Amino acid sequence: MIHKTIISKYIQLLEIDNPPANSLNKATKMQLVTMLKEIAEDSSLRCIIITGKGTTFCSGDDLKEALQNSNKEGGILKNLEEFQPIMDRIADLPIPVIAAINGWCIGGGMELALCCDIRMASTTAKFITAGVNVALSASAFRLPRLIGIASAKRMLLTGQAMEANEAKVVGLISDICEAADLREEAIALAEVIASKAPLAIQSVKRITNVALDLSEAAGAKLQQGEIAKLAMSQDHHTALAAFQAKRKPVFEGK
């Protein structure tokens, strides 16, 4: 199951709790879909944190359940086809999502982490793109866009584990900290994000999500269009007034 903790009006933490390896079985995926729908419809939220319980972040799709369903109509393929749309829902959320990776991040769990906007990890975290280990090709699209072709192929073609320190070097994660501090560090980062202008944060996410797919001209046009809209926002005028008054702005997302 997934536990939801309300950190504040603006921040929620989702914790995957499905022993022994925090896999995403059908029931957990259905619960996650419901939560993501609620998050997308909650205009007050400004940041989400996803983590795992215990010493594993997420091991991806539940392979035991997939095997049990292999003789049913659609079989394993149907199970796999249900997984990717959930990942896309996470990537498409208008607000930032932080992955607090507290341990093993394997296979579909790796894909889950890649769908998040920021990845933080404990010193004990380990990352495995396990597709080739089970005759699949998971993460072969998102990972190269994040860490580059060379480093991505090294992971994708071997299915070997990458330690947290190396993950930081190649850019897979942005922050690394002790396991005992990870959750509080993630919350602190979420609070920083939540203090910024929500419309601007959403705009930044929209632009960066497609930045690698656009030409320079198309990117400039998109950026200019976003700036034109933000310049008319109440939050921008609030920021200007606060700057003039030498005080911290309080944004309302308007």
Contacts in CASP RR format, 6 or more apart in sequence:
PFRMAT RR
TARGET T0000
AUTHOR 0000-0000-0000
METHOD contacts of the structure
MODEL  1
MIHKTIISKYIQLLEIDNPPANSLNKATKMQLVTMLKEIAEDSSLRCIII
TGKGTTFCSGDDLKEALQNSNKEGGILKNLEEFQPIMDRIADLPIPVIAA
INGWCIGGGMELALCCDIRMASTTAKFITAGVNVALSASAFRLPRLIGIA
SAKRMLLTGQAMEANEAKVVGLISDICEAADLREEAIALAEVIASKAPLA
IQSVKRITNVALDLSEAAGAKLQQGEIAKLAMSQDHHTALAAFQAKRKPV
FEGK
1 17 0 8 1.000
1 18 0 8 1.000
1 27 0 8 1.000
1 28 0 8 1.000
1 31 0 8 1.000
2 14 0 8 1.000
2 15 0 8 1.000
2 16 0 8 1.000
2 17 0 8 1.000
2 28 0 8 1.000
2 31 0 8 1.000
2 32 0 8 1.000
2 35 0 8 1.000
3 14 0 8 1.000
3 15 0 8 1.000
3 17 0 8 1.000
3 53 0 8 1.000
4 12 0 8 1.000
4 13 0 8 1.000
4 14 0 8 1.000
4 15 0 8 1.000
4 35 0 8 1.000
5 12 0 8 1.000
5 13 0 8 1.000
5 14 0 8 1.000
5 15 0 8 1.000
6 12 0 8 1.000
7 13 0 8 1.000
7 49 0 8 1.000
7 187 0 8 1.000
7 190 0 8 1.000
8 191 0 8 1.000
8 194 0 8 1.000
9 44 0 8 1.000
10 44 0 8 1.000
10 45 0 8 1.000
10 46 0 8 1.000
10 47 0 8 1.000
10 194 0 8 1.000
11 45 0 8 1.000
11 46 0 8 1.000
11 47 0 8 1.000
11 48 0 8 1.000
11 49 0 8 1.000
11 187 0 8 1.000
11 190 0 8 1.000
11 191 0 8 1.000
11 194 0 8 1.000
12 39 0 8 1.000
12 45 0 8 1.000
12 48 0 8 1.000
12 49 0 8 1.000
13 48 0 8 1.000
13 49 0 8 1.000
13 50 0 8 1.000
13 51 0 8 1.000
13 183 0 8 1.000
13 186 0 8 1.000
13 187 0 8 1.000
14 32 0 8 1.000
14 35 0 8 1.000
14 48 0 8 1.000
14 49 0 8 1.000
14 50 0 8 1.000
14 51 0 8 1.000
15 51 0 8 1.000
15 52 0 8 1.000
15 53 0 8 1.000
16 22 0 8 1.000
16 24 0 8 1.000
16 28 0 8 1.000
16 50 0 8 1.000
16 51 0 8 1.000
16 52 0 8 1.000
16 53 0 8 1.000
16 57 0 8 1.000
16 58 0 8 1.000
17 52 0 8 1.000
17 53 0 8 1.000
18 24 0 8 1.000
18 25 0 8 1.000
18 28 0 8 1.000
18 62 0 8 1.000
19 53 0 8 1.000
20 56 0 8 1.000
21 56 0 8 1.000
21 59 0 8 1.000
21 104 0 8 1.000
21 106 0 8 1.000
22 52 0 8 1.000
22 53 0 8 1.000
22 54 0 8 1.000
22 56 0 8 1.000
22 57 0 8 1.000
22 58 0 8 1.000
22 59 0 8 1.000
22 60 0 8 1.000
23 58 0 8 1.000
23 59 0 8 1.000
23 60 0 8 1.000
23 61 0 8 1.000
23 62 0 8 1.000
23 63 0 8 1.000
23 64 0 8 1.000
23 65 0 8 1.000
24 32 0 8 1.000
24 58 0 8 1.000
24 60 0 8 1.000
24 61 0 8 1.000
24 62 0 8 1.000
24 83 0 8 1.000
24 86 0 8 1.000
24 108 0 8 1.000
24 109 0 8 1.000
24 112 0 8 1.000
25 62 0 8 1.000
25 65 0 8 1.000
26 62 0 8 1.000
26 65 0 8 1.000
26 79 0 8 1.000
26 82 0 8 1.000
28 62 0 8 1.000
29 82 0 8 1.000
29 83 0 8 1.000
29 86 0 8 1.000
32 86 0 8 1.000
33 86 0 8 1.000
33 89 0 8 1.000
36 86 0 8 1.000
36 89 0 8 1.000
36 90 0 8 1.000
36 93 0 8 1.000
39 45 0 8 1.000
39 48 0 8 1.000
39 93 0 8 1.000
39 95 0 8 1.000
40 89 0 8 1.000
40 93 0 8 1.000
40 94 0 8 1.000
45 95 0 8 1.000
46 95 0 8 1.000
46 96 0 8 1.000
46 193 0 8 1.000
46 194 0 8 1.000
46 198 0 8 1.000
46 201 0 8 1.000
47 95 0 8 1.000
47 96 0 8 1.000
47 97 0 8 1.000
47 98 0 8 1.000
47 190 0 8 1.000
47 193 0 8 1.000
47 194 0 8 1.000
48 93 0 8 1.000
48 95 0 8 1.000
48 96 0 8 1.000
48 97 0 8 1.000
48 98 0 8 1.000
48 190 0 8 1.000
49 97 0 8 1.000
49 98 0 8 1.000
49 99 0 8 1.000
49 100 0 8 1.000
49 183 0 8 1.000
49 186 0 8 1.000
49 187 0 8 1.000
49 190 0 8 1.000
50 90 0 8 1.000
50 97 0 8 1.000
50 98 0 8 1.000
50 99 0 8 1.000
50 100 0 8 1.000
50 112 0 8 1.000
50 116 0 8 1.000
51 57 0 8 1.000
51 99 0 8 1.000
51 100 0 8 1.000
51 101 0 8 1.000
51 102 0 8 1.000
51 182 0 8 1.000
51 183 0 8 1.000
51 186 0 8 1.000
52 58 0 8 1.000
52 100 0 8 1.000
52 102 0 8 1.000
54 102 0 8 1.000
54 103 0 8 1.000
55 102 0 8 1.000
55 103 0 8 1.000
55 104 0 8 1.000
55 124 0 8 1.000
56 102 0 8 1.000
56 103 0 8 1.000
56 104 0 8 1.000
56 106 0 8 1.000
57 99 0 8 1.000
57 100 0 8 1.000
57 101 0 8 1.000
57 102 0 8 1.000
57 103 0 8 1.000
57 104 0 8 1.000
57 105 0 8 1.000
57 109 0 8 1.000
57 112 0 8 1.000
57 113 0 8 1.000
57 125 0 8 1.000
58 105 0 8 1.000
58 106 0 8 1.000
58 108 0 8 1.000
58 109 0 8 1.000
58 112 0 8 1.000
58 113 0 8 1.000
59 104 0 8 1.000
59 106 0 8 1.000
59 107 0 8 1.000
59 108 0 8 1.000
59 109 0 8 1.000
60 83 0 8 1.000
60 106 0 8 1.000
60 107 0 8 1.000
60 108 0 8 1.000
60 109 0 8 1.000
60 110 0 8 1.000
60 111 0 8 1.000
60 112 0 8 1.000
61 79 0 8 1.000
61 80 0 8 1.000
61 83 0 8 1.000
61 108 0 8 1.000
63 134 0 8 1.000
65 79 0 8 1.000
66 75 0 8 1.000
66 76 0 8 1.000
66 79 0 8 1.000
66 80 0 8 1.000
67 76 0 8 1.000
69 75 0 8 1.000
69 76 0 8 1.000
69 78 0 8 1.000
69 79 0 8 1.000
70 76 0 8 1.000
72 78 0 8 1.000
80 136 0 8 1.000
83 108 0 8 1.000
83 111 0 8 1.000
84 111 0 8 1.000
87 111 0 8 1.000
87 112 0 8 1.000
87 115 0 8 1.000
88 115 0 8 1.000
90 97 0 8 1.000
90 112 0 8 1.000
90 115 0 8 1.000
90 116 0 8 1.000
91 115 0 8 1.000
91 209 0 8 1.000
94 202 0 8 1.000
94 205 0 8 1.000
94 206 0 8 1.000
95 198 0 8 1.000
95 201 0 8 1.000
95 202 0 8 1.000
95 205 0 8 1.000
96 117 0 8 1.000
96 118 0 8 1.000
96 193 0 8 1.000
96 201 0 8 1.000
96 205 0 8 1.000
97 115 0 8 1.000
97 116 0 8 1.000
97 117 0 8 1.000
97 118 0 8 1.000
98 116 0 8 1.000
98 117 0 8 1.000
98 118 0 8 1.000
98 119 0 8 1.000
98 120 0 8 1.000
98 186 0 8 1.000
98 189 0 8 1.000
98 190 0 8 1.000
99 112 0 8 1.000
99 113 0 8 1.000
99 116 0 8 1.000
99 118 0 8 1.000
99 119 0 8 1.000
99 120 0 8 1.000
100 120 0 8 1.000
100 121 0 8 1.000
100 182 0 8 1.000
100 183 0 8 1.000
100 185 0 8 1.000
100 186 0 8 1.000
101 113 0 8 1.000
101 119 0 8 1.000
101 120 0 8 1.000
101 121 0 8 1.000
101 122 0 8 1.000
101 125 0 8 1.000
101 127 0 8 1.000
101 173 0 8 1.000
101 182 0 8 1.000
102 121 0 8 1.000
102 122 0 8 1.000
102 124 0 8 1.000
102 125 0 8 1.000
102 179 0 8 1.000
102 182 0 8 1.000
102 183 0 8 1.000
103 121 0 8 1.000
103 122 0 8 1.000
103 124 0 8 1.000
103 125 0 8 1.000
103 126 0 8 1.000
103 179 0 8 1.000
104 125 0 8 1.000
104 126 0 8 1.000
104 128 0 8 1.000
105 113 0 8 1.000
105 121 0 8 1.000
105 125 0 8 1.000
105 126 0 8 1.000
105 127 0 8 1.000
105 128 0 8 1.000
106 127 0 8 1.000
106 128 0 8 1.000
106 130 0 8 1.000
107 128 0 8 1.000
107 129 0 8 1.000
107 130 0 8 1.000
107 131 0 8 1.000
107 138 0 8 1.000
107 139 0 8 1.000
108 130 0 8 1.000
108 138 0 8 1.000
108 139 0 8 1.000
110 127 0 8 1.000
110 128 0 8 1.000
110 129 0 8 1.000
110 130 0 8 1.000
110 138 0 8 1.000
110 139 0 8 1.000
110 143 0 8 1.000
111 138 0 8 1.000
111 139 0 8 1.000
111 142 0 8 1.000
113 119 0 8 1.000
113 127 0 8 1.000
114 139 0 8 1.000
114 142 0 8 1.000
114 143 0 8 1.000
114 146 0 8 1.000
115 142 0 8 1.000
117 205 0 8 1.000
118 174 0 8 1.000
118 175 0 8 1.000
118 189 0 8 1.000
119 172 0 8 1.000
119 173 0 8 1.000
119 174 0 8 1.000
120 173 0 8 1.000
120 174 0 8 1.000
120 175 0 8 1.000
120 176 0 8 1.000
120 177 0 8 1.000
120 182 0 8 1.000
120 185 0 8 1.000
120 186 0 8 1.000
120 189 0 8 1.000
121 164 0 8 1.000
121 167 0 8 1.000
121 168 0 8 1.000
121 173 0 8 1.000
121 175 0 8 1.000
121 176 0 8 1.000
121 177 0 8 1.000
121 182 0 8 1.000
122 164 0 8 1.000
122 176 0 8 1.000
122 177 0 8 1.000
122 178 0 8 1.000
122 179 0 8 1.000
122 182 0 8 1.000
123 164 0 8 1.000
123 165 0 8 1.000
123 176 0 8 1.000
123 177 0 8 1.000
123 178 0 8 1.000
123 179 0 8 1.000
124 164 0 8 1.000
124 179 0 8 1.000
125 164 0 8 1.000
125 167 0 8 1.000
125 173 0 8 1.000
125 176 0 8 1.000
126 161 0 8 1.000
126 162 0 8 1.000
126 163 0 8 1.000
126 164 0 8 1.000
127 155 0 8 1.000
127 161 0 8 1.000
127 162 0 8 1.000
127 164 0 8 1.000
127 167 0 8 1.000
127 172 0 8 1.000
128 155 0 8 1.000
128 159 0 8 1.000
128 160 0 8 1.000
128 161 0 8 1.000
128 162 0 8 1.000
129 138 0 8 1.000
129 139 0 8 1.000
129 143 0 8 1.000
129 155 0 8 1.000
129 156 0 8 1.000
129 159 0 8 1.000
130 138 0 8 1.000
130 159 0 8 1.000
131 137 0 8 1.000
131 138 0 8 1.000
131 139 0 8 1.000
131 156 0 8 1.000
131 159 0 8 1.000
132 156 0 8 1.000
132 157 0 8 1.000
132 158 0 8 1.000
132 159 0 8 1.000
133 159 0 8 1.000
137 156 0 8 1.000
139 156 0 8 1.000
140 152 0 8 1.000
140 156 0 8 1.000
143 152 0 8 1.000
143 155 0 8 1.000
143 156 0 8 1.000
144 152 0 8 1.000
144 153 0 8 1.000
145 212 0 8 1.000
146 152 0 8 1.000
146 171 0 8 1.000
146 172 0 8 1.000
147 170 0 8 1.000
147 171 0 8 1.000
147 172 0 8 1.000
148 170 0 8 1.000
151 170 0 8 1.000
155 162 0 8 1.000
162 170 0 8 1.000
162 172 0 8 1.000
164 173 0 8 1.000
164 176 0 8 1.000
165 176 0 8 1.000
167 173 0 8 1.000
167 176 0 8 1.000
168 174 0 8 1.000
168 175 0 8 1.000
168 176 0 8 1.000
175 185 0 8 1.000
175 189 0 8 1.000
177 185 0 8 1.000
193 201 0 8 1.000
195 251 0 8 1.000
196 251 0 8 1.000
197 230 0 8 1.000
197 233 0 8 1.000
197 235 0 8 1.000
197 236 0 8 1.000
197 239 0 8 1.000
197 249 0 8 1.000
197 251 0 8 1.000
197 253 0 8 1.000
198 235 0 8 1.000
198 251 0 8 1.000
198 253 0 8 1.000
199 229 0 8 1.000
199 230 0 8 1.000
199 233 0 8 1.000
199 235 0 8 1.000
199 253 0 8 1.000
199 254 0 8 1.000
200 230 0 8 1.000
200 235 0 8 1.000
203 226 0 8 1.000
203 229 0 8 1.000
203 230 0 8 1.000
206 226 0 8 1.000
207 219 0 8 1.000
207 222 0 8 1.000
207 223 0 8 1.000
207 226 0 8 1.000
210 222 0 8 1.000
211 219 0 8 1.000
214 222 0 8 1.000
230 236 0 8 1.000
233 253 0 8 1.000
233 254 0 8 1.000
234 252 0 8 1.000
234 253 0 8 1.000
234 254 0 8 1.000
235 249 0 8 1.000
235 251 0 8 1.000
235 252 0 8 1.000
235 253 0 8 1.000
235 254 0 8 1.000
238 249 0 8 1.000
238 250 0 8 1.000
238 251 0 8 1.000
238 252 0 8 1.000
239 249 0 8 1.000
239 251 0 8 1.000
241 249 0 8 1.000
242 248 0 8 1.000
242 249 0 8 1.000
242 250 0 8 1.000
243 249 0 8 1.000
END
